[in-house]
């Protein structure tokens, strides 16, 4: 890279910025628009590279000048030579996106090879959401899920009303948790169907749990967007669909199928119906706030992608579909934990399921079936049990609430292990 006359400054000298969008993109961003929390506009302009770093010039601009550049009324060089721009920042960014060698440089000291041409008018299309996610996925070497709202009166560039953010993230988290449970059951069933009789392999529930859990790791250039990646550390292989891909496909299918009443009824057959209550709340936020909710997933290694957009008008239609749903189905739920309440006369019970780390997973309240009621006197409070619960879920036309009835049909004491010993 070229030598430049510069004044090195501390890494934290740059103001905190939010990326708005990439303006020029070719095998990666070349010109990107950022804003500070004080609505100051900055452009990151790629100028040089070597095996260790990509070098960028960073300079201030105004919204008026930026609009003129995008309208092809001003060139990039004219933006850089505007009298109000001040000094430039120069930074070398490594492959891990760490900032190195941050410095201040005067315009007169910028190498000529770093400057755009006189006729450097804007003639590129802005990077779209798919290309941006592919680029991020490639850098992260994992599939990336993006959840974002389109710009509206309540949502700006990188800003959102606190109530909308808090409530929608909470609802989305609950939806993901419920869908994840159904996915694990599905994966276990597929594993058991394909496993040979003599195989000693066991279903790796922890690996599937990690693959279907997400970590937030950043924002994108959408009006308000959040990026999530799987919690698992499994390697991705070219053109091979990963378990993370399968889960996201299963998750997004929940949202996709909800546009059609019959498809949605079939999809939710094996899904905890409390997921629907969370979904209705999310749809209510979208409809009331008149915003559009978007999910987009890209895995650049496996070449798998899926997406769903829900406008506020579609949210209203989906809510109508849900309110018209009629279903009455049962499924078996397998839990490990302890009894915390039991009425020997009526057979009414409360059972708490816990993980190996003693984290509460689920609470079931219902009645023992007739055979289990006869054996209920054997139940001990300090013991851990494996139980099977038949969960009946029903909803009638016009009824908004889902009726859920649990019947415990099997319990088996885990020999030699008490709840206190687990702790």
N, C-alpha and C positions, 0 to 999 in steps of 0.2 A: 504493500500500500504506500501511497505517496506520503512524504514527510510534510508536515504542516507547521506553521508558526502558530503556537497556541498557548493558552494559560490553563494549566490543569486545575480543576476544582473538585471538592468532595462529591462523592456519589449521590448524596442526598440533596444536592443543590438544585436539581430539577424539581419544579412544582409537581404535585401529584396530578396525574392526568387520567382521563377515561378515553379509551379508543372509541371513536365514532364509526369510522369505516375506512377501508382501503380504497384509494382513488385510482391507483394504477397497480396492476398485478400481472406478473409474468413469472411463473415458477416460484412464486412467493411475492409478498407485497414490495412495491418499489416507492410508493408515495402514500402515506397514511395520514388521516385527519384525527387529531386528538383535541380534547377540551379539558381545561382545569375545572375545579369545583367552583371557580369564579367566572366561568363561561368565557375564559380566554381561549383563543384558537391557536393551535400549533400544528405545523406540518413536519412529519418525519420523512426525509428524502434520502433514499439509498444512493451512495456515491462510490463505494469501493469495497473490496473483499480480499481476504487471503484464506489460508487453511484454518485459521483460528477464529477470525472475526468477520462480521459484516459491519461496515462503517456507515453511519447515518449523520446527516446534518439536520439539526432541529431548529426551526425558526418560527417566530410569532407572526401571525397574520390576522386580518380582521374578517368578520363574517361577510362584509360587503365585498372585499377583495376576493375572498374565496368563491362567492357566488359568481363574480365576474369571470373568474378562472374557469369554473364549471360551465358557464354559458359561452365560453370561448371568446370572451371580450378582453381578457388579460392573459398573457403568457405566464408560465411558471417563473421565467427569469424576471419578469416585471414584478411578480410577488416578492421575489428575493431581493430586489433592488429598491423596494419601496422605502421612502425616507423614514417611515415610522417603525421599521422592523426591528431596529436595534442590532445587537450582536447575535451571532449564531452559537448554538451549542454543537459540539461534535462528540460522538460516542461510538465506541466499538462494542458490539453486542455479540456474545459467543453463542454456541449452539444450545446452551442451557438458558438462553435469554437473560444472562447476567450482563449488567452494564459495566464496561471497563473504559479507563482512560477518558473519563468525562472532562471536557474542556470548553473554554470560551474561545471563539475565533472571530476575528473581524472579517468583513466581506472582502476587503482588499487582499487578505492573506489566503483566501480560498483558492486552491489550485484550479487552473482553467479547465482541466479535465473533469472537475467536479460540478461545473456549472452547466445548466441546461442550455440548449440552443436558443437563439433569439425568437425563433418561431415555435417555441415550445408550448403551443396552445393545447388545451385538453382535447384529446381525441380518443380516449379510451372509455370503455364501459366499466362502471364500478364493479368490484368483485361481488358476486351474489353469495347467498347464504351457503349453498352447497359447496362452492369452491373454497370459501373461507373455512368451512368445517373440515374439508378434505385436507387442507393445508395444516390446520391445527392437529388433526388426527395423525397425520404423517409425522409431525414434530413430536407428539406425545407417544406415538407407536401404540395407540389403543383406539378403540371406537369412542366417539365423542357425541354426547347427547346435548342438544341445545334446546332450552325452553325460553321463549321470548314473547313479548307482547308487541304488537304494532303501535307506532306512535299515535297518540290521541290527545284529547284535552287533559287527560289525567296521567299520561305517560309521555315523557320527553326523551331527549337523547341522553340515555344513561340515568334517567331519573324516573321515579314512580312514587305514587302516594303510598305511605307506610301501610295503611290498612289493606290495600290491594295486595301488596307484596307479602305481608305477614299471613294473611288469610289464605291466599292462593298457594303459597309454599307449603303451608300446613296441610291443606287439602291434597295437594299433589303428593306429599310425603305419605299420607295415609293411603292414597290410591296405590302408590308403588308398593307399600308394605303388604296390602291385601293381594295384589296381583302376584307379588313375589311368592306368597304362600302357595297359591294355585300352581305357579310355575314349578316349584320344587316338587309338589305332588305329581305333576305331569312328567317331570324328568325322572323321578323315581319309578313311576309306572313304566316308562319307556325302557329304562335300564333293566328292570326285572323281566320285561318281555323279551329282550334281546340277549340277556345273559344265559350262557350255556349252563346245563345242570351241574356240571363238574367244576364250574368256575369258582375260585375262591375270592374273586374281586367283590368288594363291597361298594355300595352306592356312596359317593363322597358328597354328602349333603353340605358340608362346610364350604367346599369349592363352589358349589352351585349358589349357595347363599352369598358368597363374596362376589360372584359374577353378576348377581342380580341386585347388588347394592351399589349406590353411587356416592362419589365424593365430589363436592363442589370445588372447582379450581380456577374460575375466572369468568370474566364478562366478554362479550363480543360486540361487534359494531351495530347490532340491531338496536332499535330504540331503547328497549331494556331487555337484555338477554343474559342468561346464566348458563355456564358450561358445566357439564357433569361428566365424569369418567368412571368406569367400573372400579370397585374397590379391589378386585382381584389383581394379581400380578402375573397372570398367565400370559405366555407369549402368543403373538398373532402370527399366522402363517399366510403367505400369499394365496388369495382366491379360495381360502378355506374358511367357511362360516364357523365362527367361534360360539361358545356357549353364551358369551356376552351378547353377541349378535342375535342369537335365538331368543334371549330374554327380552331385549329391546323390541324385537319383532312382536313378541307376545304382548308386551306392555302397550305398544302403540296400537296394536290390533284392538285393544279394549276401546280406545278412543275412536278408531276408524269404524268399528262395527256399530257404535252407538247411533250412527246416522240412519241405520236401518233396524226397525223394530225386531224383525225375525232374526237377523244376524246377531243382534245384541242379546236376544233371549237365549240363543244357542251358546254364545260365548260365555255368558255369566253363569251357566249351569253349574260349573265347578268352582265358582269364585265366591268368596265370603261376601254376602250381600251388604255388609256395612260399607264396602267400597262404594256402592251406589250412592249412599248418603253423602259421602265426601265428594263424589263426582257432582252430585246435584248442587252442593254448595259452591264448587268451582264454577259450574255453569251459571249459577246465579250471579256470581261476581262478574263474569264475562258479559252477561246480558245487561245487568244493571249499569255497569260502567261503560257499556258500548265500546268494547275493545275486542281485539282479535288475539287469540291464544294460539301459539305455534309450537310444535315439537318437530325437531329435525335431528336425525342421527346419521353419521357418516363414519365408516371404517375404511380408511384408505388402503389398508393392507389386504383385507378380505374382499374389498370392493362391494360391501353390503351397505345399503342405505334404506331408510324408510322415513316417512314424515306424515304429519296431520295438521291441518289448520281448522280452527273453530272460530268462526265469526260470531258476533253477538246475535245475529239473526238465526244462525244455525244452532247456537246454544239454546234459543227458545224452542226450536223444533225438537231438539234432543230431549229437553225437559218434558215436552208433551209426550214423546215416545215413552219415556221412563214412567211417567204418571199413568200411562195406559197399559203398562206391562202387567201380565198375569203369569204367575209361575207358582209351582208347588213341587219342590224337589227336595230330596234328602241326599246327604253325603256323610261319609264316615270321617271323623277327625281323630287323629292319633296324638295323644299328649303324654308327657311324663312329668310328674310332680307329686303334689300331696293334697289330701282333702283338708279343707279348712272349716267346713261346716257339714253336718249330716243330721237329718231327722230320721231316726230309726222307724218311727211310726208311719210317716208319709213317704219316706224315700227321697225327700228333697235334699240336694247336696250343693256344695260349692267346691270346685276343684281348681287349684292354681298350678299352671304348667310353668316350669322353670328350665333355663338352660343349664349347661354344665358350670357356667360361671355364676349361677344362682340369679340370673337376670329374669325378671318376670316376663313371660311371653304372652300368656293368654289366661283368662279366667272363664271357666264354664260353670253356669248355674242351671240346674234342671232337676230331673227325677231319674232315679235308678229304675231299670226295667224290673219286671216281677221276679225274675230269677236272681238278679243282683240284690234286690231288696231282701230276699230270704237269707243272703249271705252277708248282709251289711254289718252284722255284729262283729265280723272278723276284721273290719277296717281299723287301723291304728293310726293315730294322728302323727306320730313321729316317723312313720314309714313312707318311703317313696313308692309310687305305683306307675305302671304303664296302663293307660286306660284307652278304651275305644268309645267314642261318643257319636251317636247318630244325630246329626243336626238337620232338622227340618226347617226349610225356609219357604214362606209363602207370602204372596202379595196378590191382592184382588184389585180388579179394575176400580179406579177412582180413589183407592187408598194410597196415601203417600208413604206410609210407614211399612217396613218389612217386619213380618212376624217371624221370630226365630225361636224354635223349641229344641232343647237339648235333652237327649235320653242316653244315659250311660248304660252301655250294653256289655261291657267287659272291663274288669280290673284285675291286675296281676301284680302282686307285691314283688319289688325288686329285692331278692334275697341278700341279706347281710349288709344292707345299706339303709341308713336312716337319714332323715332330713338334716339333723344336727351334724352328722358325719360329713355330709356334702358341704356344709358351711365351713 
